[in-house]
């Protein structure tokens, strides 16, 4: 399944002022990278994948539509899958994208 172009365009609008932003297709989705670090990705399976501080995972997972990324049976703290319904409205999408961009800005450039 290809990623949602409409959602990708909505994310692009939110990150357009980010000077070090690049896009990279990966795993059937489209990742938005800040200084070479993934901040947020539009998933091929729908919704978003948002990277944030692993210590914030527990609190964020209490929000509607948020789930921890699981890869090969292993939970990935700091990698949050956001259901399409949680980013359908402009405010929800903006909140999730901002979290990912803010975290990625704080990482060393790659």
N, C-alpha and C positions, 0 to 999 in steps of 0.2 A: 504494500500500500504506500503510495506517495504521500508526502506531507501536505498539509492544508495550506495552499498558496495564500488564501485570504488571511489566515492567522499569521503566516509569515510576513505579509505586508503590514499587518497591524503591529507586529513586533518591530519591524523595520522603522515604522513611524516613531515609535517610542525611543529607539536607540540611535536615530539619525544624527544626533549631535555628538555622539561618542567618537572621538578622534582616532582612537586605536582599534576601532571595531573592524573585524573581518567576518566574512561568512564562509562556512565550510560544510559541504554536504557530508553527512556521515550516518551510517546505520539506517538509511532510508529517511533521514530527517535533514534538517538544516540547522546547524549550530551557529550561534553568534558568539564570536570570540573577542575578548578584550585583552590586549597585550599577549595574544596567543593562548589565553586561558578561556575555556568554555564558561560562559555565563548563563546562557539559556539556549535551549534548542526546541524547535518545533518538531515534534515527534511524528514519524511515519505512522505510528499506531494511534495518533490523535493526541491532542493536548500538548503540554510542554514538559520539558525536563529542565529543572532549575537547579543550579549549583549554589549552595550557601554554606555558611560555617557549620561544620558537623555538630557543634555544640548547640546550635539552634534547631536541629532536626526534631527533637522531641516535642518542643512547643509548636512548631509549624505543622507537625503531623496531626495535631488536633483540629486543624482547619478543614472545612468541607472540601472535598475533592483532592486532598493531598495524600500521597502515599510514598513510602520510601522505595527508591529504586532497588530492585533485586536483580543481580546478574549472576547467572550460573548458580542459583540457589543461595547466594550470599547477599545480605542486606548491605547497602552502600550508604552509610550515614553522610549527610551533606548533599546527597543527590535526591531531589524530590520530583516525583512524577505528579503533574498537575492535570487533573481531568479537564476535558473540554468545557464542562459546565462551570468550572471555577474560574475560567478565563474568558467566558463568553461576553461578559460586560466589560466596558472600558476600564472601570476602576479596579476590577479584579485582575485583569491582564497587566495593568500598569504596576500594581503592587508586586506581582510575581516577577515581572521583568526587572523592576528596580532592585529587588533583593539579589537577583543573580548578577546584575551589572555591578552593584555595590561590592559584592564579595569578590568578584573577578578583578576589580580595580585594585584591591588590596593585596593581590598575589604578585609575586615577582614575575616580571616579563619572561616569556619563553623565547 
